[in-house]
Structures are given as structure tokens and as C-alpha cells.
Amino acid sequence: MSVIDPAALTFDHRTRLKDAFISRTATVGVVGMGYVGLPLAVEKAKVGFHVVGFDRSVDRVTKVSRAENYIADVADAELREAVDLGLLTATTDYTALQRCDAIIICVPTPLTANRDPDISYIRNVGAKIAHVLRPGQLICLESTTYPGTTEEVLLPLLTASGMVVGQDFFLAFSPERVDPGNRRYTTKNTNKLVGGVTPACLDVASTFYEQTIQTVLRVPSPRVAEMAKVFENTFRAVNIALVNEMALLCDRMNIGIWDVIEAAATKPFGIMRFEPGPGVGGHCIPVDPFYLTWKAREYDFHTRFIELAGEINLQMPYFVREKIVRALSERGIALRRARILVIGVAYKRDVADCRESPALKVLELLENDGADVSYHDPFVPRCRLRGGALRRSVPLSLERLRQADCVVVLTSHSGIDWQQVVKQSNLVIDTRNSTRDARAGAKNVVLL
């Protein structure tokens, strides 16, 4: 494995580091081998970089070392080749960060119980890097966070040793733009934003990403890149909230929201199609807007529009429960002890990710009301509800469909036979319009 020799470095770390990136002789460290980190690590290894993956999970490190894939967006063959060629290794030993010429931080940035930013993962990794930091390294944060994190949190940790940013080491922010399950836009062909703490940092970081990503866009500062990322997801959250609120109004007015969406979407300009659902899920949309609203308060600014959108989206699981109660009541069935089969707990179609999934909240609400709830999800064999209760997926058999008092569709997986779901079920509550091609003439389907 080729590593830049710290003893051989002269004052011009910038030129030497760029040359190492262009020649692919640099060693790349990726901290956090999850949905962002593993695809990034494989992409770098594919072009010849030696990559070391860092994760505190022994299970993940073991799987990478054995080339056992656990991320759907990574090709099994590409992971196997990278490991077999010795271009990708993994470890739980963070002292090995000193060997890396580029260190890319891809750790979680969740919310606390009070929905405030939790950047403890970033702080912890920053402290580990600071402990082994040497001249001639690039550190780039990819984790989504509030504007100012790179310069206000990471920079002080890294300069505490006396090294100068932009001269001894280089620091930048380049937000991940991973969309799990998206086959069209991948790590390689999704435009990459890069913001450096100094012009030299921007130059070095951009050169690094240009080796594997088709289009790298340089922005004026890390804050711009951080804000751009948060804005991207806030834009989606607000528009989803708008269409969710329209769904609530259409329900009150007895108008089909899906008919409204189909009609509005025929306009060739001035509108983007967003669809309602049981809420929002995933690692970005339910989380990122709260990072922005939290930071805004530091400037005596209240993001009322964004906060309202968050409130609407958070209420959608409760609305789904209400629809279920109403539909069952019309058939003389009480929710308590009703047999309910949920289809889909992943936060989006055809992925094995149930982080922040609104389906989990719906399950929790139904169980708290005394319903007998089971779920089927071909991508999520098991899941945990709040409080740690473990649930396992059940087979989607014809008998199970017939025995359920109500089948609730919360995720529109493509492999489900929706014709049979409609035909065999007594009642279907479809929150995703999954049955659009299967419910002609059916009177047992209730849409969101």
C-alpha cells in the first residue's frame, strides 16, 4: 500500500497531495461504512486508490473484510474485486487514520429526543483525527449538518495542535447526495459540491473528488455547501408537507387527492409532482430541516414555514390511524383487537432502510390501541419499534390477506402482487396509491 511519507513532505503539501490524488497513490480513509461510506469507498477503490474503511461496528468491518455486501447500492462483484485486490480493507482501529492522506467523514447526524441536532459522532471522529493528525492530510466532512459545523466544530479540534489549515492540512465540506435505491443517479454521476475552508483546501478537496466523480462544483465556502445540502432536503420536506396538507383537506372535502395530483401534473410547466403518504422517512428529509431551524435560532430567526412543514409531516401517521379507525368502524369493527396486516415498513420503495420510517410510528400507534398488528416487508425481515420491541416480517400469503380485518399499505414495494392484495383482502387502506392498477371496480380499497 502506497502512503505519502510524512518525513519527505516539504512546505508545499498542497502540490504533493494533489499529485498523489491524480496518480492514485494516496491512501483514502473513509470513516463510517454505511449507506454513504461504503459506496464511496468502493468507488475510490475502483479507480486504484487504496482505501481503508473505519467503523466502530465490528460486524461491518468483518463483512467488508470478507467482501460480504450489506448495502444494496453497492455491486457485489465490485466490492469483491476491491477486497480481493487489496484495495479495500476495514478496521476498528482509528489510530490507522494517520496513514491516510485523505480522510472522509461519513458518520450519522441524527436528532436527539427533543429533535435537536446530535453531532456527537462528528465531534468524536474529529477528536480521533486530531489525535493522529499529521501534515499533508485532507479532511473532508460529508455528513449532513447545520451551516457552520465544519469551521465551528471540526476546525478548532484540528488546529489545536498548532498546525495551520490550508498550509499544513486541508479541510473541506462536501455533502453526500446518496439516494438509496436510485439506479439512475449514483455516487459517480451525481454532481458533487465542495466548499473549502481556504482556497487551498478547496483546490485539494476538489482534485480529490474529481478522480471519481463526473462533475465537481466548487462553492465559495463550507457554509454554502452545508446550507445547500440542508436546503435540498428542506425543499423536499416542505413540498411533501404541502401535498400532505392537501390530502388532509381533500379528505375533509371528499375529493380524491390522487385524482387532483394526476390532473395537476399534466401541466407542462410551473409545477413539480410530489405525492402524499403516511409521513416522511429516511436519513435526510425528516432530520435535516430541524438542523436548520435549530441553527436559525442562534440568529434570532424562526423558520416558521419549515417548522410548520415538519409539524404537518409528523402528524401524518396519526391521520393514517384515523383513516383506519373510520374504515373499520364503517364495517362494524373496533380497532381494539382488529387483525391488521401492514405491507411495508421501509421508508421508501424497494430499499431495506427503515430509519425514521413513518410506518414504524403507525405500527406503534395501532399496537398502543390494542390492535393485533403484523407486517410484511420483503426488504426488512425485522425491525424495532420505539422502546426496543422487535418485530419480524411475516409471509404475504393469501390466507393471511383473507384473515386480516384490514391491510394497510405503507410502502409501495414493486415486488408485491397488488392484484392479489386487492382481490383477497377484506379492506385495504392504501396510503401510497400502490393499488392504482389493481382496484378497478373494487369497493374494498380506501385511499389516503
Secondary structure, DSSP 8 states (H G I E B T S, - for coil): -----GGG--S-HHHHHHHHHHTT-SEEEEE--STTHHHHHHHHHHTT-EEEEE-S-HHHHHHHHTT----TTS-HHHHHHHHHTTSEEEES-GGGGGG-SEEEE-----B-TTS-B--HHHHHHHHHHHHH--SSEEEEE-S---TTHIIIIIHHHHHTTS--BTTTEEEEE------TT-SSS-TTTS-EEEEESSHHHHHHHHHHHHTT-S-EEEES-HHHHHHHHHHHHHHHHHHHHHHHHHHHHHHHHT--HHHHHHHHTT-SSS-------S---SSSTTTHHHHHHHHHGGGT---HHHHHHHHHHHHHHHHHHHHHHHHHHHTT--STT-EEEEE--SSSTT-S--TT-HHHHHHHHHHHTT-EEEEE-TT-SEEE-TTS-EEEB----HHHHHH-SEEEE-S--TTS-HHHHHHH-S-EEESS-TTTTT-TT-SSEEE-
